[in-house]
């Protein structure tokens, strides 16, 4: 394949722009915010699960407290009615009086036991409420950190996207000035050789594989026509001669 030396030089410009695009893509995908957001998102999910569990416990103990207080109220009301009967003198039978007094004593003990239950439930509910408040604050704090990291990531990505768009446009203009067959070969080699399809011969060294050409290879390069498209014997990339090739 033959191509004017100026076209081969422009191919190096295309390669430089492709390298820049690869660098921008790497920077975009390697932003530390990606890992930060992933870690914060996991933390946030765990905290929200804990918060739901704490809210459920608080709700359960609230219902339990209402039920316990209702039980206390029922016993209290019955004790009041019994005391009123006793005080009214409506019960005259000694046996009935004894039974009524015994029941009042029993109800008093029952009420005391139930009030202890209410206090125990109230303590558990208060503990659950404190846990809900704590987890709510932690969720808010982690959410704020996540939002900040997302904003930083989006700003950085937008910057890279903007630069990539500019470089892509410039790359298109330069590539259009390179002969189609030369560009096609370059694209094929670029895919095959890890993103580098053309390299400059600088001071007798291929900048693609970083190896210095031996005497035989240098003689072949020297004897080649100026418009010949050369390939590196080591890495097989297009080898572009410049004024700094050291020939």
Order of alpha helices (4+ residues) and beta strands (2+ residues): alpha-alpha-alpha-alpha-beta-beta-alpha-beta-beta
